[in-house]
Amino acid sequence: MAERSITLAQKSPSSPGHILKRLLAVFKRVLQQLRHDRLFLILSLAAPLMIVFFLKIFFDSLEGPGFTVSRFIVPIGAFIVHFLTYILCSISLVRERTSLTLSRMIVNGYRPTEIIFGYLLAYTVLATLQTLLVLMALGWFFNLDYQFGTQASIYLIIWLLAVISISLGILLSNLARNEGQMLPTIPMIIFPSVFLSGMLIQVDRLPEWAQWLSIITPVSYANNVLQKLIKPGGSLGDDWVSLVELMTFGLVVIVLASFTLKERD
Amino acid sequence: MSRLSTGVEATAIEIKGLKKNYGKIEALKGIDLSVEKGIIFGIIGANGAGKSTMIKILVGSSNLSGGSVRVLGLNPFKDAALLRANIGYMPQAPALYEDLSAQANIAFFGAAHQLSNLKKQVAEVLEFTLLSERKNDPVYSYSGGMKQRVSLACALVHEPQVLFLDEPTAGVDPKLRETFWQHFRHLADKGTTLFISTHMMDEAVQCDKVAIMREGVVLVSDTPKNIMLLGNSAVKIIRGNTEEVFKVTNLPSQLPVLLRRFHLDSSITRIELEEDSLETIVLNLINGKTLEKPQEEAING
């Protein structure tokens, strides 16, 4: 066979503009999927409302002298968003792996960071709606009467926690081959978040080893900030150390998620 | 898309001593293959032969355990970005977003390549795969064959130079299979190299060259015509009421020898030829059956 000159198409451009375009393509596609899967979307938005409703029934039965419901309900609201965004995002990404669309994306030229950040952005849109709904429901069911500035700060912390939860979902789904391997991570997320974060019992009342374990859940940092924030006259800066820790936790998780998405097996 | 010349190369795919282990399981046991540009190369073997594993390595989706591979002269792992711009991959499963339309799926996979005329190319592959009429319907409403066509379109949208198709006709009805192979031939005629795995033995004949695999080993790699020579042919010579059957390989060269033996005997009233089909030959190879030894001595004697 006569030798022929090979002419190759240039590799996918890696300028920031091109990376952004591919990232936005992933973002747009995930949003399109969410929009088309109406049942998933409705359940994603209805589930937090239902949970808040049942919490209302539960806390009404606990109310008594000296019981401050907001001390519990605001961080629990944060936990609901944290848990749901984690579950929804991680399962979607594992589904991409089992249906081979993930490897197809990579073979087509999408890079792991573009996939991760595209997913993160798209699920942040969903988390933004969930956070808004949860806060509205909390305010309505529990008659929370915070000033606008406090409400906005609470929203910001819960939203930040939601974004971190999505990243955590992406990170752990990177380590799972299928939905079955994702399931054991659910209690791993729930139990430290509920019992070690200070949401129900203050961290300093836990055994010392358990206090150390509280650093593994982002809810503990969010709870610290929220507890100071909901006190009369509280502001975001009252526990800026926990706020920085929360953001650092998020950053570390996002970086780890980007590095652990395997291009090949 | 702009093009980048990287030298002179006659082969599209070069595989040397390729090994892949999954723990203690040896999925590929040292494969050597060379695929010229612009041909349809078929990898034929039963399930578990290692066909998909080999394709995954060639597209850079799976690591190798030993040996080396080159596609368009590029290393699928070190030159991944450049290679991915020039290859198309259709996995065994449709690997599509079922909630989205065919058009949205194709556009999404095409968007990875930053094509300047993406819309036009999406429209072209939709036309090519006969999906234009239902391009806006969600993929979950499609038949299995239509999903396969969408999957093919996703692999084609950026006009790759090498196309890896992993069992593209599995679960496809015979009529559509014929259409698929017409598509493949059309692409090869335009210069695309197609590397197709299949477990349908009769598809070997559609390829320019085939490699027959069993348990991680390539048993034979050649043109279908040459592989046909590995089969047995039966020559039945009928003289009056008597019949003699001679089994030969390589019929084109052995038949004249056989006929010379009978000196064109005027009593021969009829000669019947029975040849192993390519499917039989391939099946015999895959099943590990030794091809029946022909009666060469009887012919030459």
Interface residues (C-beta under 8 A of the other chain):
Chain A: M1 A2 E3 R4 S5 I6 T7 L8 A9 Q10 K11 S12 P13 S14 H18 K21 R22 A25 R29 Q32 Q33 H36 D37 S99 L100 T101 S103 R104 M105 I106 V107 N108 G109 Y110 E263 R264 D265
Chain B: M1 S2 R3 L4 S5 T6 G7 V8 E9 A10 E36 K37 K56 V59 G60 S61 S62 N63 L72 G73 L74 F77 A80 A81 L82 R84 A85 N86 I87 Y89 P91 Q92 A93 A95 L96 Y97 D99 L100 A104 F108 F109 A111 A112 H113 Q114 P138 C154 H158 Q161
